[in-house]
Amino acid sequence: MNKSWLLVILGAILEIGWVTGLAHATNIGEWAITIMSVILSYGLFTMAAKELPMGTLYAVYTGLGTVGTILTGIWLFDEAIYPLKAFLMISLLIGIVGLKMVETKKEA
């Protein structure tokens, strides 16, 4: 895994933070963290975009952010998890891994 993919993963983690912050921030400190997460997340995405194919980059970035946000909702905010929801999240992760593997083979 090269540096650009690490930037994507860090950006996706920050995306989880800012999406969660948009829904749950209640004071100025939480809003400040949310805003900083947005800025850093997009900054990392932009840096990774200089090295990685845009379509794959965006799919991986948003996919990881989506799954992470769903899991955060389940773990921290008692959101419901249903078998179909779990299946779809696993399918999304399989697709993300598949895209990453295809790009890795292409780069080699």
C-alpha positions in Angstrom: 0.0 0.0 0.0 1.5 3.3 -1.0 1.3 6.7 0.7 -1.7 7.9 -1.4 -3.9 5.0 -0.2 -3.0 5.8 3.4 -4.1 9.4 2.7 -7.4 8.0 1.4 -7.9 5.9 4.6 -7.1 8.8 6.9 -9.4 11.0 4.9 -12.2 8.5 5.2 -11.7 8.3 8.9 -12.0 12.0 9.1 -15.1 11.9 6.9 -16.7 9.6 9.5 -15.9 12.2 12.1 -17.3 15.2 10.3 -20.5 13.4 9.1 -21.1 12.3 12.7 -20.3 15.8 13.9 -22.9 17.3 11.5 -25.5 15.1 13.1 -24.5 15.3 16.7 -22.4 18.5 17.4 -24.0 20.5 20.2 -21.4 23.1 21.2 -18.7 25.3 19.7 -15.9 22.9 20.4 -17.6 20.0 18.7 -18.5 22.2 15.7 -14.8 23.3 15.5 -13.7 19.7 15.4 -16.3 19.0 12.8 -15.2 21.8 10.6 -11.5 20.9 11.0 -12.4 17.3 10.0 -14.1 18.5 6.8 -11.0 20.6 5.9 -8.5 17.9 6.7 -10.6 15.1 5.0 -10.9 17.0 1.7 -7.2 18.1 1.9 -6.1 14.4 2.2 -8.5 13.5 -0.6 -7.0 16.2 -2.8 -3.5 15.1 -2.1 -4.4 11.5 -2.9 -6.1 12.6 -6.2 -2.8 13.7 -7.6 -1.6 10.1 -7.6 -4.6 7.8 -7.8 -7.3 7.2 -10.5 -10.2 9.5 -9.6 -13.1 7.0 -10.0 -11.5 4.4 -7.8 -10.3 7.0 -5.3 -13.8 8.5 -4.9 -15.5 5.1 -4.6 -13.0 3.9 -2.0 -13.1 7.2 -0.1 -16.9 7.5 0.1 -17.4 3.7 0.5 -15.2 3.6 3.6 -16.8 6.7 4.9 -20.2 5.3 4.4 -19.5 2.0 6.1 -17.7 3.8 8.9 -20.5 6.2 9.5 -23.1 3.4 9.6 -20.9 1.4 12.1 -20.4 4.6 14.2 -24.2 5.1 14.3 -24.7 1.5 15.4 -21.9 1.5 18.1 -22.3 5.0 19.5 -25.9 6.0 18.9 -27.8 2.7 19.1 -28.9 2.8 15.4 -30.5 -0.4 14.3 -28.7 -3.1 12.3 -30.7 -5.5 10.2 -29.5 -8.5 8.2 -30.0 -6.8 4.9 -28.1 -3.7 6.1 -25.2 -5.9 7.2 -25.2 -7.7 3.9 -25.2 -4.5 1.9 -22.3 -3.1 4.0 -20.3 -6.3 3.5 -21.1 -6.1 -0.2 -19.9 -2.5 -0.3 -16.6 -3.5 1.4 -16.1 -6.3 -1.0 -16.5 -3.9 -3.9 -14.1 -1.4 -2.3 -11.5 -4.2 -1.8 -12.1 -5.3 -5.4 -11.5 -1.9 -6.8 -8.4 -1.4 -4.8 -7.0 -4.8 -6.0 -7.8 -4.0 -9.6 -6.0 -0.7 -9.4 -3.0 -2.3 -7.6 -2.7 -4.9 -10.4 -2.9 -2.2 -13.0 -0.2 -0.1 -11.4 2.2 -3.1 -11.1 
